[in-house]
Amino acid sequence: MVLESAVVFVVSLLIGALGIYVGARIIVGARSFDHAIVTALFGAIVWAVVGFFVGWIPLVGPLLALLAYIAVINFRYPADWTAAAMIGLVAWVTVLIVLYILAAVGITGFDAVGVPGV
């Protein structure tokens, strides 16, 4: 059970990192997948912590969690807030596409670590 959970976490993290990698590659020209993995991990941790403390507040909680996630991207990539938000948006769309394809062929469910709301 623990091994299965670890495998699901790692695969989900890699899918989330792929989304961030694609977004960062398109928006700021970043080329390091390793950097995207670390960003996805930090983003997931920050999202979870902020969500834990303020996520229960209607509208404001999820908005603060999203802002914290974008702040992680802004900190990790040489971009302004607009570019960081665009990286997050492209990551979200990329992960949706990948997860849709994987779910359609029965490989995985429809979730990933490192990209919120997916």
TIMI-2910 file (N, C-alpha, C, CB; in pm, 1 decimal, decimal comma, always signed):
<rs>
+----------+----------+----------+----------+----------+----------+----------+----------+----------+----------+----------+----------+------+
!      n_x !      n_y !      n_z !     ca_x !     ca_y !     ca_z !      c_x !      c_y !      c_z !     cb_x !     cb_y !     cb_z ! resn !
+----------+----------+----------+----------+----------+----------+----------+----------+----------+----------+----------+----------+------+
!    +82,8 !   -119,9 !     +0,0 !     +0,0 !     +0,0 !     +0,0 !    +87,2 !   +126,3 !     +0,0 !    -94,1 !     -0,2 !   +121,8 !  Met !
!   +190,4 !   +127,9 !    +81,9 !   +278,9 !   +244,5 !    +88,2 !   +352,9 !   +261,0 !    -43,5 !   +379,2 !   +231,2 !   +204,7 !  Val !
!   +398,7 !   +150,4 !   -100,6 !   +469,9 !   +156,5 !   -228,3 !   +378,0 !   +207,9 !   -338,7 !   +525,8 !    +18,1 !   -265,6 !  Leu !
!   +253,8 !   +160,1 !   -341,3 !   +158,3 !   +207,3 !   -441,1 !   +133,3 !   +357,0 !   -426,3 !    +26,3 !   +130,4 !   -429,2 !  Glu !
!   +118,5 !   +404,2 !   -303,6 !    +97,0 !   +546,6 !   -279,1 !   +217,1 !   +628,6 !   -324,1 !    +68,8 !   +571,6 !   -131,0 !  Ser !
!   +336,1 !   +577,8 !   -297,9 !   +458,1 !   +648,1 !   -338,7 !   +467,4 !   +655,9 !   -490,9 !   +582,8 !   +577,8 !   -281,2 !  Ala !
!   +432,7 !   +547,1 !   -558,7 !   +437,4 !   +546,0 !   -705,2 !   +335,7 !   +645,3 !   -761,1 !   +410,0 !   +403,4 !   -760,3 !  Val !
!   +215,1 !   +646,6 !   -707,2 !   +112,2 !   +740,5 !   -752,8 !   +158,0 !   +884,2 !   -730,4 !    -21,5 !   +714,9 !   -679,6 !  Val !
!   +218,2 !   +911,1 !   -613,5 !   +267,3 !  +1045,4 !   -584,3 !   +374,9 !  +1086,9 !   -685,3 !   +323,2 !  +1052,1 !   -440,8 !  Phe !
!   +470,9 !  +1000,0 !   -710,4 !   +581,4 !  +1033,2 !   -800,9 !   +529,8 !  +1054,7 !   -943,9 !   +688,5 !   +921,1 !   -798,8 !  Val !
!   +443,7 !   +966,3 !   -990,4 !   +389,8 !   +981,4 !  -1125,9 !   +307,7 !  +1109,9 !  -1136,4 !   +303,1 !   +859,0 !  -1164,0 !  Val !
!   +226,3 !  +1136,9 !  -1035,0 !   +146,7 !  +1260,4 !  -1035,1 !   +236,1 !  +1383,5 !  -1032,8 !    +51,4 !  +1262,9 !   -915,1 !  Ser !
!   +342,6 !  +1378,2 !   -952,6 !   +436,4 !  +1489,5 !   -946,9 !   +502,5 !  +1511,9 !  -1082,7 !   +542,8 !  +1464,2 !   -839,6 !  Leu !
!   +540,6 !  +1404,8 !  -1149,9 !   +604,4 !  +1417,3 !  -1281,1 !   +508,0 !  +1473,9 !  -1385,0 !   +656,9 !  +1281,4 !  -1327,4 !  Leu !
!   +381,4 !  +1436,7 !  -1375,8 !   +282,3 !  +1492,8 !  -1468,3 !   +264,3 !  +1642,2 !  -1440,0 !   +145,8 !  +1417,8 !  -1455,6 !  Ile !
!   +255,5 !  +1679,0 !  -1311,8 !   +246,3 !  +1820,2 !  -1275,5 !   +369,2 !  +1897,9 !  -1319,7 !   +227,5 !  +1834,8 !  -1125,6 !  Gly !
!   +486,6 !  +1836,5 !  -1303,1 !   +611,3 !  +1901,0 !  -1345,7 !   +614,9 !  +1917,9 !  -1497,3 !   +733,0 !  +1819,3 !  -1298,7 !  Ala !
!   +560,5 !  +1820,6 !  -1570,1 !   +554,1 !  +1833,2 !  -1715,7 !   +473,6 !  +1956,6 !  -1754,9 !   +492,2 !  +1706,8 !  -1778,7 !  Leu !
!   +361,9 !  +1978,9 !  -1687,1 !   +280,8 !  +2096,9 !  -1715,1 !   +357,1 !  +2225,1 !  -1688,9 !   +154,4 !  +2094,6 !  -1632,1 !  Gly !
!   +426,0 !  +2231,5 !  -1575,7 !   +504,7 !  +2351,3 !  -1543,8 !   +619,0 !  +2368,0 !  -1643,5 !   +560,3 !  +2343,5 !  -1399,6 !  Ile !
!   +681,9 !  +2257,1 !  -1681,3 !   +790,5 !  +2263,1 !  -1778,8 !   +741,6 !  +2321,5 !  -1911,3 !   +850,1 !  +2123,2 !  -1801,2 !  Tyr !
!   +628,3 !  +2271,5 !  -1959,2 !   +573,5 !  +2321,4 !  -2085,5 !   +540,3 !  +2470,1 !  -2073,3 !   +447,4 !  +2241,1 !  -2126,0 !  Val !
!   +474,4 !  +2508,3 !  -1963,7 !   +440,6 !  +2649,2 !  -1943,0 !   +563,8 !  +2737,6 !  -1936,3 !   +360,0 !  +2665,2 !  -1816,4 !  Gly !
!   +664,5 !  +2694,4 !  -1860,8 !   +786,8 !  +2774,1 !  -1847,6 !   +864,4 !  +2778,5 !  -1978,5 !   +875,4 !  +2717,7 !  -1736,4 !  Ala !
!   +860,4 !  +2670,9 !  -2052,7 !   +931,0 !  +2667,3 !  -2181,8 !   +865,8 !  +2764,5 !  -2280,0 !   +931,0 !  +2523,2 !  -2240,8 !  Arg !
!   +733,7 !  +2766,6 !  -2281,9 !   +662,1 !  +2854,9 !  -2374,8 !   +673,2 !  +3001,0 !  -2332,1 !   +514,2 !  +2814,4 !  -2384,0 !  Ile !
!   +653,9 !  +3029,4 !  -2202,9 !   +644,0 !  +3167,4 !  -2155,9 !   +780,4 !  +3233,1 !  -2136,4 !   +567,0 !  +3171,8 !  -2026,2 !  Ile !
!   +874,9 !  +3164,0 !  -2071,7 !  +1004,7 !  +3227,5 !  -2042,6 !  +1123,7 !  +3155,9 !  -2106,0 !  +1025,4 !  +3234,1 !  -1893,7 !  Val !
!  +1098,9 !  +3048,9 !  -2181,8 !  +1208,0 !  +2979,1 !  -2248,5 !  +1291,3 !  +2890,2 !  -2158,3 !  +1296,1 !  +3077,3 !  -2312,4 !  Gly !
!  +1241,4 !  +2856,2 !  -2039,3 !  +1316,2 !  +2769,2 !  -1947,6 !  +1325,6 !  +2628,6 !  -2006,6 !  +1248,6 !  +2765,0 !  -1807,2 !  Ala !
!  +1438,9 !  +2563,0 !  -1983,3 !  +1460,4 !  +2432,0 !  -2045,1 !  +1494,2 !  +2321,2 !  -1946,2 !  +1569,7 !  +2442,0 !  -2145,6 !  Arg !
!  +1478,3 !  +2343,0 !  -1817,6 !  +1516,9 !  +2242,1 !  -1719,2 !  +1394,2 !  +2171,4 !  -1662,1 !  +1598,3 !  +2306,1 !  -1606,1 !  Ser !
!  +1383,1 !  +2041,8 !  -1691,5 !  +1273,5 !  +1963,4 !  -1635,0 !  +1295,2 !  +1943,9 !  -1485,2 !  +1261,6 !  +1826,7 !  -1706,3 !  Phe !
!  +1420,5 !  +1931,4 !  -1442,2 !  +1450,5 !  +1917,8 !  -1299,0 !  +1398,8 !  +2038,2 !  -1220,8 !  +1602,1 !  +1901,8 !  -1276,8 !  Asp !
!  +1416,5 !  +2156,3 !  -1277,1 !  +1368,5 !  +2279,1 !  -1212,6 !  +1215,4 !  +2276,1 !  -1201,7 !  +1414,9 !  +2405,0 !  -1292,3 !  His !
!  +1150,1 !  +2223,4 !  -1305,0 !  +1004,2 !  +2212,7 !  -1303,6 !   +956,3 !  +2112,7 !  -1197,7 !   +952,9 !  +2171,0 !  -1442,1 !  Ala !
!  +1032,1 !  +2004,8 !  -1177,4 !   +994,9 !  +1906,4 !  -1074,8 !   +999,1 !  +1970,7 !   -936,6 !  +1089,2 !  +1783,3 !  -1079,8 !  Ile !
!  +1106,4 !  +2042,6 !   -907,7 !  +1119,4 !  +2108,0 !   -777,3 !  +1010,0 !  +2214,4 !   -760,4 !  +1260,4 !  +2172,1 !   -762,1 !  Val !
!   +983,2 !  +2287,7 !   -867,2 !   +877,9 !  +2389,6 !   -862,2 !   +742,7 !  +2325,3 !   -835,7 !   +873,6 !  +2469,9 !   -993,4 !  Thr !
!   +713,3 !  +2214,5 !   -901,5 !   +586,5 !  +2144,3 !   -879,5 !   +576,4 !  +2094,9 !   -735,5 !   +572,5 !  +2026,0 !   -977,2 !  Ala !
!   +685,4 !  +2043,0 !   -681,9 !   +684,2 !  +1994,8 !   -543,8 !   +661,8 !  +2110,4 !   -446,4 !   +816,0 !  +1922,3 !   -511,0 !  Leu !
!   +738,5 !  +2218,9 !   -461,5 !   +719,1 !  +2336,1 !   -374,6 !   +578,9 !  +2394,0 !   -390,4 !   +824,0 !  +2444,2 !   -405,8 !  Phe !
!   +532,3 !  +2401,2 !   -515,6 !   +398,5 !  +2453,5 !   -541,3 !   +291,0 !  +2370,9 !   -472,8 !   +372,0 !  +2458,5 !   -690,2 !  Gly !
!   +304,3 !  +2239,4 !   -477,3 !   +206,6 !  +2151,3 !   -412,0 !   +209,5 !  +2168,5 !   -260,7 !   +233,8 !  +2004,7 !   -448,5 !  Ala !
!   +329,8 !  +2180,5 !   -204,5 !   +342,0 !  +2198,4 !    -59,3 !   +280,5 !  +2331,2 !    -16,6 !   +490,0 !  +2191,7 !    -15,7 !  Ile !
!   +314,6 !  +2437,7 !    -87,5 !   +261,6 !  +2570,8 !    -53,4 !   +110,2 !  +2573,0 !    -69,4 !   +326,2 !  +2680,0 !   -142,2 !  Val !
!    +60,3 !  +2516,6 !   -177,8 !    -84,6 !  +2509,4 !   -201,4 !   -152,7 !  +2437,6 !    -84,9 !   -115,3 !  +2436,4 !   -335,5 !  Trp !
!    -95,6 !  +2323,7 !    -42,4 !   -155,1 !  +2246,2 !    +66,1 !   -152,1 !  +2321,7 !   +198,9 !    -82,8 !  +2113,5 !    +80,8 !  Ala !
!    -40,7 !  +2386,2 !   +230,6 !    -28,4 !  +2458,8 !   +356,7 !   -123,6 !  +2578,1 !   +360,5 !   +116,2 !  +2505,9 !   +377,5 !  Val !
!   -123,8 !  +2657,7 !   +255,3 !   -213,2 !  +2773,8 !   +250,7 !   -358,7 !  +2726,3 !   +251,8 !   -184,8 !  +2861,0 !   +124,5 !  Val !
!   -387,6 !  +2621,8 !   +175,1 !   -522,5 !  +2568,0 !   +173,0 !   -567,1 !  +2517,4 !   +309,4 !   -531,6 !  +2456,9 !    +72,3 !  Gly !
!   -474,2 !  +2457,9 !   +383,7 !   -505,9 !  +2407,9 !   +517,3 !   -544,8 !  +2522,0 !   +610,9 !   -386,7 !  +2330,9 !   +574,9 !  Phe !
!   -469,8 !  +2631,0 !   +604,6 !   -493,7 !  +2740,6 !   +697,8 !   -607,9 !  +2834,3 !   +657,6 !   -369,0 !  +2819,7 !   +712,7 !  Phe !
!   -623,5 !  +2860,7 !   +528,4 !   -725,9 !  +2957,1 !   +487,6 !   -820,0 !  +2903,1 !   +380,1 !   -660,0 !  +3082,9 !   +437,5 !  Val !
!   -800,4 !  +2779,5 !   +337,5 !   -880,8 !  +2723,2 !   +230,7 !  -1029,0 !  +2713,6 !   +263,0 !   -829,8 !  +2588,9 !   +196,7 !  Gly !
!  -1062,1 !  +2710,4 !   +388,9 !  -1202,1 !  +2699,3 !   +430,7 !  -1279,0 !  +2830,3 !   +414,4 !  -1209,3 !  +2654,1 !   +575,2 !  Trp !
!  -1209,0 !  +2941,3 !   +395,9 !  -1275,1 !  +3071,1 !   +379,7 !  -1330,7 !  +3078,5 !   +237,1 !  -1175,4 !  +3190,6 !   +408,3 !  Ile !
!  -1461,6 !  +3092,5 !   +221,8 !  -1518,7 !  +3094,9 !    +87,2 !  -1455,9 !  +3203,1 !     -0,8 !  -1668,7 !  +3116,3 !    +95,2 !  Pro !
!  -1425,5 !  +3167,4 !   -122,4 !  -1367,9 !  +3252,4 !   -225,6 !  -1227,5 !  +3302,3 !   -191,5 !  -1457,9 !  +3369,6 !   -249,8 !  Leu !
!  -1207,9 !  +3359,5 !    -74,0 !  -1078,1 !  +3416,0 !    -36,2 !   -973,6 !  +3305,6 !    -16,5 !  -1091,8 !  +3499,6 !    +92,5 !  Val !
!  -1011,2 !  +3196,0 !    +49,2 !   -916,4 !  +3087,8 !    +76,4 !   -856,6 !  +3028,1 !    -49,9 !   -983,9 !  +2979,4 !   +155,4 !  Gly !
!   -940,3 !  +2981,2 !   -142,8 !   -884,8 !  +2927,5 !   -266,8 !   -807,2 !  +3031,7 !   -348,3 !   -996,0 !  +2870,4 !   -351,2 !  Pro !
!   -851,9 !  +3154,5 !   -345,0 !   -781,3 !  +3261,1 !   -415,8 !   -642,1 !  +3283,6 !   -356,4 !   -862,8 !  +3391,5 !   -410,9 !  Leu !
!   -631,9 !  +3282,4 !   -223,6 !   -500,8 !  +3296,6 !   -158,7 !   -410,5 !  +3177,0 !   -188,8 !   -518,0 !  +3312,2 !     -6,7 !  Leu !
!   -468,4 !  +3057,4 !   -194,2 !   -389,2 !  +2938,7 !   -228,1 !   -336,6 !  +2949,3 !   -371,0 !   -473,6 !  +2810,0 !   -211,3 !  Ala !
!   -420,2 !  +2994,6 !   -461,8 !   -377,1 !  +3012,6 !   -600,5 !   -269,1 !  +3119,7 !   -611,1 !   -496,5 !  +3049,6 !   -689,0 !  Leu !
!   -286,5 !  +3228,8 !   -538,9 !   -186,8 !  +3335,8 !   -537,9 !    -53,5 !  +3284,8 !   -481,8 !   -237,5 !  +3456,0 !   -455,0 !  Leu !
!    -58,4 !  +3202,1 !   -378,6 !    +63,6 !  +3144,4 !   -321,6 !   +132,7 !  +3052,4 !   -422,3 !    +31,1 !  +3066,8 !   -192,6 !  Ala !
!    +53,3 !  +2974,4 !   -495,8 !   +108,0 !  +2886,6 !   -598,6 !   +177,4 !  +2968,2 !   -708,5 !     -3,5 !  +2799,1 !   -659,0 !  Tyr !
!   +113,6 !  +3074,6 !   -752,3 !   +173,6 !  +3162,4 !   -854,1 !   +298,8 !  +3229,5 !   -798,3 !    +71,6 !  +3269,8 !   -901,5 !  Ile !
!   +298,2 !  +3261,3 !   -669,1 !   +417,0 !  +3320,2 !   -606,1 !   +535,0 !  +3223,4 !   -611,8 !   +387,0 !  +3358,9 !   -459,6 !  Ala !
!   +509,8 !  +3094,5 !   -594,2 !   +616,6 !  +2994,9 !   -605,1 !   +674,7 !  +2996,2 !   -746,3 !   +563,8 !  +2853,4 !   -569,5 !  Val !
!   +587,6 !  +2997,7 !   -845,6 !   +635,0 !  +3003,0 !   -985,0 !   +712,9 !  +3132,0 !  -1008,7 !   +515,8 !  +2992,9 !  -1084,6 !  Ile !
!   +660,6 !  +3242,9 !   -957,8 !   +727,1 !  +3372,1 !   -973,4 !   +865,8 !  +3370,6 !   -908,9 !   +641,6 !  +3483,9 !   -912,1 !  Asn !
!   +877,7 !  +3306,1 !   -794,7 !  +1005,4 !  +3296,4 !   -724,7 !  +1103,3 !  +3204,8 !   -798,2 !   +983,4 !  +3245,7 !   -582,6 !  Phe !
!  +1052,9 !  +3095,9 !   -856,9 !  +1138,9 !  +2994,0 !   -916,8 !  +1181,8 !  +3025,7 !  -1060,8 !  +1067,9 !  +2861,7 !   -914,4 !  Arg !
!  +1107,4 !  +3111,7 !  -1128,8 !  +1139,4 !  +3143,0 !  -1268,3 !  +1162,7 !  +3292,8 !  -1284,9 !  +1026,1 !  +3095,8 !  -1362,1 !  Tyr !
!  +1248,1 !  +3329,1 !  -1381,5 !  +1277,3 !  +3470,9 !  -1404,7 !  +1161,3 !  +3538,1 !  -1479,4 !  +1409,2 !  +3486,7 !  -1484,7 !  Pro !
!  +1057,3 !  +3565,6 !  -1405,2 !   +937,8 !  +3620,5 !  -1468,5 !   +869,2 !  +3717,1 !  -1373,5 !   +841,1 !  +3507,9 !  -1510,5 !  Ala !
!   +781,9 !  +3798,6 !  -1429,8 !   +699,4 !  +3883,6 !  -1344,9 !   +572,6 !  +3805,6 !  -1307,9 !   +664,2 !  +4019,0 !  -1417,0 !  Asp !
!   +484,4 !  +3871,0 !  -1234,9 !   +363,7 !  +3804,1 !  -1188,0 !   +274,2 !  +3759,6 !  -1303,6 !   +286,3 !  +3896,0 !  -1095,4 !  Trp !
!   +266,7 !  +3839,5 !  -1407,9 !   +183,1 !  +3803,0 !  -1522,5 !   +237,5 !  +3678,6 !  -1590,9 !   +174,9 !  +3919,3 !  -1622,8 !  Thr !
!   +367,9 !  +3674,5 !  -1612,3 !   +429,3 !  +3557,4 !  -1674,6 !   +413,7 !  +3434,2 !  -1585,7 !   +578,1 !  +3583,7 !  -1703,3 !  Ala !
!   +428,6 !  +3451,7 !  -1454,7 !   +411,6 !  +3339,4 !  -1362,1 !   +268,6 !  +3285,3 !  -1369,2 !   +445,5 !  +3382,8 !  -1217,5 !  Ala !
!   +171,0 !  +3374,9 !  -1376,3 !    +31,6 !  +3332,0 !  -1388,2 !     +9,6 !  +3260,5 !  -1521,6 !    -64,2 !  +3453,1 !  -1375,4 !  Ala !
!    +72,6 !  +3307,8 !  -1627,2 !    +60,0 !  +3242,4 !  -1758,1 !   +126,0 !  +3104,3 !  -1756,6 !   +123,1 !  +3330,2 !  -1868,5 !  Met !
!   +239,9 !  +3091,5 !  -1689,3 !   +303,5 !  +2960,0 !  -1675,0 !   +207,2 !  +2865,2 !  -1603,3 !   +438,7 !  +2971,1 !  -1596,6 !  Ile !
!   +146,1 !  +2912,8 !  -1495,8 !    +49,5 !  +2831,4 !  -1422,9 !    -69,1 !  +2791,4 !  -1508,9 !     +1,0 !  +2905,6 !  -1301,2 !  Gly !
!   -118,6 !  +2883,1 !  -1590,3 !   -232,4 !  +2854,1 !  -1677,9 !   -195,4 !  +2750,3 !  -1783,8 !   -281,9 !  +2982,9 !  -1745,5 !  Leu !
!    -80,6 !  +2768,5 !  -1848,2 !    -35,8 !  +2671,2 !  -1948,1 !    -11,2 !  +2535,6 !  -1882,3 !    +92,7 !  +2720,8 !  -2018,9 !  Val !
!    +45,1 !  +2535,6 !  -1761,4 !    +66,5 !  +2410,0 !  -1687,9 !    -66,5 !  +2340,3 !  -1662,9 !   +138,9 !  +2436,4 !  -1553,8 !  Ala !
!   -165,0 !  +2414,9 !  -1619,9 !   -296,9 !  +2358,7 !  -1590,3 !   -358,5 !  +2296,2 !  -1714,9 !   -390,0 !  +2466,9 !  -1534,0 !  Trp !
!   -354,0 !  +2368,2 !  -1827,5 !   -410,5 !  +2316,9 !  -1952,6 !   -333,2 !  +2193,5 !  -1999,8 !   -408,5 !  +2426,4 !  -2061,9 !  Val !
!   -200,9 !  +2198,2 !  -1991,2 !   -118,0 !  +2084,8 !  -2032,5 !   -151,1 !  +1960,8 !  -1951,0 !    +30,6 !  +2118,7 !  -2018,2 !  Thr !
!   -160,8 !  +1977,4 !  -1819,9 !   -190,6 !  +1864,0 !  -1732,8 !   -331,1 !  +1810,8 !  -1760,8 !   -177,1 !  +1904,5 !  -1584,5 !  Val !
!   -426,6 !  +1898,7 !  -1784,3 !   -561,1 !  +1853,0 !  -1819,8 !   -557,2 !  +1765,2 !  -1944,9 !   -654,7 !  +1973,3 !  -1842,2 !  Leu !
!   -483,5 !  +1806,9 !  -2045,3 !   -473,9 !  +1729,7 !  -2169,3 !   -408,1 !  +1594,4 !  -2144,0 !   -394,8 !  +1808,0 !  -2275,3 !  Ile !
!   -294,9 !  +1593,9 !  -2074,2 !   -223,9 !  +1468,6 !  -2045,7 !   -311,5 !  +1374,8 !  -1963,4 !    -91,6 !  +1496,7 !  -1971,2 !  Val !
!   -374,6 !  +1426,3 !  -1859,1 !   -458,4 !  +1341,1 !  -1774,3 !   -581,1 !  +1290,6 !  -1848,6 !   -501,5 !  +1416,9 !  -1649,7 !  Leu !
!   -636,8 !  +1372,9 !  -1936,0 !   -750,5 !  +1328,2 !  -2015,4 !   -709,6 !  +1209,8 !  -2103,5 !   -805,5 !  +1444,1 !  -2101,9 !  Tyr !
!   -595,1 !  +1221,6 !  -2168,0 !   -547,0 !  +1113,2 !  -2254,4 !   -519,7 !   +987,2 !  -2172,1 !   -419,1 !  +1156,5 !  -2330,0 !  Ile !
!   -450,2 !  +1002,7 !  -2059,3 !   -418,9 !   +886,8 !  -1975,3 !   -544,5 !   +823,1 !  -1917,0 !   -325,0 !   +927,4 !  -1862,7 !  Leu !
!   -641,4 !   +905,2 !  -1877,1 !   -766,1 !   +851,8 !  -1823,3 !   -847,8 !   +783,8 !  -1933,5 !   -848,5 !   +963,9 !  -1757,2 !  Ala !
!   -843,3 !   +838,1 !  -2053,7 !   -918,8 !   +781,4 !  -2165,4 !   -870,4 !   +641,2 !  -2201,3 !   -908,4 !   +872,2 !  -2287,1 !  Ala !
!   -740,5 !   +617,0 !  -2186,7 !   -687,4 !   +483,2 !  -2216,3 !   -680,4 !   +395,7 !  -2092,1 !   -549,1 !   +494,2 !  -2278,6 !  Val !
!   -730,2 !   +446,8 !  -1978,8 !   -741,0 !   +367,1 !  -1857,2 !   -614,1 !   +351,3 !  -1776,9 !   -789,6 !   +235,4 !  -1891,5 !  Gly !
!   -517,7 !   +439,2 !  -1796,3 !   -390,2 !   +428,1 !  -1724,6 !   -396,5 !   +492,2 !  -1587,0 !   -278,8 !   +492,1 !  -1805,5 !  Ile !
!   -463,6 !   +605,3 !  -1573,4 !   -464,0 !   +677,9 !  -1447,5 !   -599,3 !   +746,4 !  -1425,4 !   -350,3 !   +781,3 !  -1445,2 !  Thr !
!   -613,2 !   +798,6 !  -1304,3 !   -729,8 !   +882,2 !  -1273,7 !   -703,4 !  +1023,3 !  -1320,7 !   -762,3 !   +880,7 !  -1122,3 !  Gly !
!   -789,7 !  +1113,1 !  -1280,7 !   -782,6 !  +1250,5 !  -1331,7 !   -730,4 !  +1344,5 !  -1224,9 !   -920,2 !  +1297,6 !  -1380,4 !  Phe !
!   -603,4 !  +1327,1 !  -1178,1 !   -543,9 !  +1416,5 !  -1078,9 !   -392,2 !  +1416,1 !  -1091,8 !   -585,5 !  +1375,2 !   -936,4 !  Asp !
!   -329,2 !  +1525,2 !  -1044,5 !   -183,6 !  +1536,8 !  -1049,7 !   -136,1 !  +1625,5 !   -935,5 !   -137,1 !  +1593,7 !  -1186,3 !  Ala !
!    -16,5 !  +1596,0 !   -887,1 !    +45,9 !  +1675,2 !   -781,2 !   +125,9 !  +1786,3 !   -845,4 !   +136,3 !  +1587,5 !   -689,9 !  Val !
!   +116,0 !  +1907,6 !   -793,2 !   +199,8 !  +2016,4 !   -841,2 !   +127,4 !  +2116,9 !   -927,4 !   +312,9 !  +1961,6 !   -916,8 !  Gly !
!     +4,9 !  +2086,9 !   -966,2 !    -75,4 !  +2182,1 !  -1041,7 !   -212,5 !  +2185,8 !   -976,0 !    -85,1 !  +2143,0 !  -1194,4 !  Val !
!   -251,3 !  +2298,0 !   -919,4 !   -375,1 !  +2304,6 !   -845,0 !   -499,6 !  +2290,1 !   -930,3 !   -381,1 !  +2431,9 !   -771,8 !  Pro !
!   -599,4 !  +2231,0 !   -870,5 !   -728,1 !  +2219,6 !   -935,8 !   -736,6 !  +2111,8 !  -1040,7 !   -762,6 !  +2346,9 !   -996,6 !  Gly !
!   -632,7 !  +2030,3 !  -1051,8 !   -636,1 !  +1923,8 !  -1151,1 !   -640,3 !  +1792,3 !  -1080,4 !   -515,7 !  +1930,5 !  -1245,8 !  Val !
+----------+----------+----------+----------+----------+----------+----------+----------+----------+----------+----------+----------+------+
</rs>
